[in-house]
Amino acid sequence: MTSPFSAPMVSSAPFLRVDSLQVRYGGIQAVKGISFAVHQGQTVALIGANGAGKTSTLKSITGLIPKAAGQVWFEGQDISSMPGHALPGHGLVMVPEGRGIFTRMTIMENLLMGTECRRGEAARRAEVQADIEAQFVHFPRLKERQKQLAGTLSGGEQQMLAMARALMARPRLLLLDEPSMGLSPIMVDRIFEVVRSISQAGTTLLLVEQNARLALQTADYGYVLESGLITQEGTGKSLLESPAVRAAYLGEESS
């Protein structure tokens, strides 16, 4: 049976296209007219230092903050003015920085909240249960603690829950904002094992991540964002080998 999280093979037309996106906070221009694309089936990384505009870019794509200018297209549809709460129903889902779980709900209740956008496809009980079991395969700790309040989980477990809840929406494009932030090295490795598994199953990913090495090792393609501008792009492998990237983000001296 086909996985509910599988997606078609990479196509030539962009799955997500961002054109001349600008984001402002008062008189501060955080994102200065960037354009980039994500193709179906890809994992694309957006890397950069703190304050480069990475999270602002994701929040603007998903309608959580207004765009000062520019357009966003998803599956050929202009979603620039679409409210953020409507996007999961169209297959675009974000795991925000800071996780954003419902701390006073149990793990199971959080997972069920992820299915709310599936009303239009008549999310039957058997389908939902199958998807929950799929998340428990990804994240066995959640199964062990499924009746536990989410607010009592460790940071790593909360990140697992945030990702699992997002996957319950059956996204065609999953946006991950700093999934490794504040986690132990062991938990970071576990989270990225799941990221790679999700990607290999066919879900298209746009990944914002401060750990540039890990992000580029995971990504098919990447963009470097500096002070609100894209300054470099290429395959994950080529960016890992770039002297400028190695010096700025991998802690290596430029030769």
C-alpha positions as CSV (number, residue, x, y, z in Angstrom):
1,M,0.0,0.0,0.0
2,T,1.3,3.5,-0.8
3,S,2.6,5.5,2.1
4,P,0.3,8.4,3.0
5,F,3.4,10.6,3.1
6,S,4.7,9.6,-0.3
7,A,4.9,12.2,-3.1
8,P,5.5,12.1,-6.9
9,M,9.0,12.2,-8.3
10,V,10.8,15.5,-8.7
11,S,9.3,17.5,-11.5
12,S,10.8,20.3,-13.7
13,A,8.3,23.0,-12.5
14,P,8.9,24.4,-9.0
15,F,6.7,23.0,-6.3
16,L,7.2,26.1,-4.3
17,R,8.3,29.3,-5.9
18,V,9.2,32.5,-4.0
19,D,9.6,35.7,-6.1
20,S,11.1,38.9,-4.9
21,L,10.0,38.4,-1.3
22,Q,10.5,41.3,1.1
23,V,9.7,41.3,4.9
24,R,9.9,44.5,7.0
25,Y,9.6,45.1,10.7
26,G,8.9,48.8,10.9
27,G,11.9,50.5,9.3
28,I,14.0,47.4,9.4
29,Q,14.1,45.3,6.2
30,A,14.7,41.7,7.3
31,V,14.3,40.1,3.9
32,K,15.4,42.1,0.9
33,G,13.7,40.7,-2.2
34,I,14.8,37.1,-2.4
35,S,13.7,34.5,-5.0
36,F,14.2,30.8,-4.8
37,A,12.5,27.5,-5.7
38,V,11.8,24.1,-4.2
39,H,11.1,21.2,-6.5
40,Q,8.8,18.3,-5.6
41,G,10.7,15.5,-3.9
42,Q,13.6,17.7,-2.9
43,T,15.0,18.6,0.5
44,V,16.1,22.3,0.3
45,A,18.1,24.0,3.0
46,L,18.2,27.7,3.8
47,I,21.3,28.4,5.9
48,G,22.6,31.6,7.5
49,A,23.7,33.3,10.7
50,N,21.3,34.5,13.4
51,G,19.3,37.5,12.0
52,A,19.9,36.6,8.4
53,G,16.2,36.4,7.7
54,K,15.6,32.7,7.6
55,T,12.7,32.4,10.1
56,S,11.2,35.6,8.7
57,T,11.2,34.0,5.3
58,L,9.3,30.9,6.5
59,K,6.8,32.9,8.5
60,S,6.1,35.1,5.5
61,I,5.7,32.1,3.2
62,T,3.2,30.6,5.6
63,G,1.2,33.8,6.2
64,L,2.3,34.2,9.9
65,I,3.7,37.6,9.2
66,P,2.8,40.0,6.3
67,K,4.9,40.3,3.1
68,A,6.1,43.8,2.3
69,A,6.4,42.7,-1.3
70,G,6.7,39.6,-3.5
71,Q,4.7,36.5,-4.3
72,V,4.7,32.9,-3.2
73,W,3.4,30.1,-5.4
74,F,2.7,26.6,-4.3
75,E,1.7,23.8,-6.8
76,G,1.1,26.6,-9.3
77,Q,-1.3,28.5,-7.1
78,D,-0.6,32.0,-5.8
79,I,-0.8,31.7,-2.0
80,S,0.7,35.1,-1.3
81,S,-2.6,36.4,0.4
82,M,-3.8,33.1,1.7
83,P,-4.2,33.1,5.6
84,G,-1.8,30.8,7.4
85,H,-4.5,28.7,8.9
86,A,-5.7,27.7,5.5
87,L,-2.4,26.4,4.2
88,P,-2.3,23.0,5.9
89,G,-5.5,22.1,4.1
90,H,-3.6,22.7,0.9
91,G,-0.7,20.5,1.9
92,L,1.8,23.1,3.2
93,V,2.7,22.6,6.8
94,M,5.3,24.2,9.1
95,V,7.0,23.0,12.2
96,P,7.9,26.4,13.8
97,E,10.9,27.4,15.7
98,G,10.2,26.7,19.4
99,R,7.9,23.8,18.5
100,G,4.5,25.3,19.2
101,I,3.0,22.2,20.8
102,F,-0.2,22.3,22.9
103,T,1.5,21.9,26.3
104,R,-1.7,21.2,28.3
105,M,-2.8,18.4,25.9
106,T,-1.5,14.9,25.9
107,I,0.7,13.6,23.1
108,M,-2.3,11.7,21.6
109,E,-4.4,14.9,21.7
110,N,-1.6,16.9,20.0
111,L,-1.4,14.2,17.2
112,L,-5.1,14.4,16.7
113,M,-5.0,18.1,16.4
114,G,-2.7,17.6,13.4
115,T,-5.6,16.0,11.5
116,E,-8.0,19.0,11.8
117,C,-7.1,20.3,8.4
118,R,-8.1,16.9,6.8
119,R,-11.8,17.3,7.2
120,G,-12.2,17.8,3.5
121,E,-10.8,14.4,2.7
122,A,-13.1,12.7,5.3
123,A,-10.3,11.6,7.6
124,R,-11.7,8.2,8.7
125,R,-10.9,6.7,12.0
126,A,-8.9,3.8,10.5
127,E,-6.8,6.2,8.4
128,V,-6.0,8.4,11.4
129,Q,-5.0,5.4,13.5
130,A,-2.7,4.2,10.8
131,D,-1.1,7.6,10.6
132,I,-0.6,7.7,14.3
133,E,1.1,4.3,14.2
134,A,3.3,5.5,11.5
135,Q,4.4,8.4,13.7
136,F,5.1,5.9,16.6
137,V,7.4,4.1,14.2
138,H,9.3,7.3,13.6
139,F,9.2,8.3,17.3
140,P,8.9,5.3,19.6
141,R,9.2,7.6,22.7
142,L,5.9,9.2,21.8
143,K,4.2,5.8,21.9
144,E,5.6,5.1,25.3
145,R,4.3,8.5,26.6
146,Q,1.2,8.9,24.5
147,K,-1.0,9.8,27.5
148,Q,1.5,12.2,29.0
149,L,1.0,16.0,28.9
150,A,3.1,17.5,26.2
151,G,4.4,20.2,28.5
152,T,6.1,17.6,30.7
153,L,8.2,16.3,27.8
154,S,11.9,17.1,27.3
155,G,12.9,19.5,24.6
156,G,13.9,16.7,22.2
157,E,10.6,14.9,22.8
158,Q,8.7,18.1,22.2
159,Q,10.5,18.5,18.9
160,M,9.5,14.9,18.0
161,L,5.9,15.7,18.9
162,A,5.9,18.9,16.8
163,M,7.2,17.0,13.8
164,A,4.8,14.1,14.3
165,R,1.8,16.4,14.6
166,A,2.8,18.2,11.4
167,L,3.1,14.8,9.6
168,M,-0.4,13.9,10.8
169,A,-1.7,16.6,8.4
170,R,-0.2,14.6,5.5
171,P,1.8,17.5,4.1
172,R,3.0,17.6,0.6
173,L,5.5,20.3,1.6
174,L,6.9,20.4,5.1
175,L,8.7,23.4,6.4
176,L,11.1,22.8,9.3
177,D,12.4,25.9,11.3
178,E,15.5,25.1,13.3
179,P,14.6,21.5,14.3
180,S,18.0,21.0,16.1
181,M,17.8,24.2,18.3
182,G,18.5,23.6,21.9
183,L,18.8,19.8,21.6
184,S,21.6,17.5,22.8
185,P,23.9,16.1,20.1
186,I,22.3,12.6,20.5
187,M,18.8,14.1,20.0
188,V,19.9,16.2,17.0
189,D,21.2,13.0,15.4
190,R,17.9,11.3,16.0
191,I,15.8,14.2,14.7
192,F,17.9,14.3,11.5
193,E,17.5,10.6,11.0
194,V,13.8,11.2,10.9
195,V,14.2,14.2,8.6
196,R,16.1,12.0,6.2
197,S,13.5,9.2,6.5
198,I,10.7,11.6,5.8
199,S,12.6,12.9,2.7
200,Q,13.3,9.4,1.4
201,A,9.6,8.5,1.8
202,G,8.9,11.3,-0.7
203,T,7.8,14.4,1.3
204,T,9.2,17.6,0.0
205,L,11.1,19.6,2.7
206,L,12.3,23.2,3.1
207,L,14.7,23.2,6.0
208,V,15.9,26.3,7.9
209,E,18.8,25.2,10.1
210,Q,21.7,26.9,11.9
211,N,23.8,23.7,11.9
212,A,25.0,24.3,8.3
213,R,27.0,21.2,8.0
214,L,24.1,18.9,9.0
215,A,21.7,20.8,6.9
216,L,23.8,20.7,3.8
217,Q,24.6,17.0,4.3
218,T,20.9,16.4,4.3
219,A,19.8,18.7,1.5
220,D,19.7,18.1,-2.2
221,Y,20.0,21.9,-2.7
222,G,20.8,24.9,-0.6
223,Y,20.7,28.7,-0.4
224,V,22.9,30.9,1.8
225,L,21.0,33.9,3.3
226,E,23.0,36.8,4.6
227,S,21.5,40.0,5.9
228,G,18.2,39.3,4.1
229,L,19.8,38.5,0.7
230,I,20.7,35.2,-1.0
231,T,24.4,35.3,-1.6
232,Q,25.1,31.8,-2.8
233,E,23.2,28.7,-3.9
234,G,24.0,25.2,-5.2
235,T,23.7,21.5,-4.4
236,G,24.2,20.6,-0.8
237,K,27.5,18.9,-1.7
238,S,28.8,21.9,-3.7
239,L,28.0,24.3,-0.8
240,L,29.8,22.0,1.7
241,E,32.9,22.3,-0.5
242,S,32.6,26.1,-1.0
243,P,35.5,27.9,0.7
244,A,33.3,30.8,1.6
245,V,30.7,28.6,3.2
246,R,33.3,26.5,5.0
247,A,34.9,29.7,6.4
248,A,31.6,31.4,7.4
249,Y,29.5,28.5,8.6
250,L,31.6,25.4,9.2
251,G,34.3,27.0,11.4
252,E,37.1,26.4,8.8
253,E,39.7,28.9,7.6
254,S,39.4,30.0,4.0
255,S,42.5,29.0,2.0
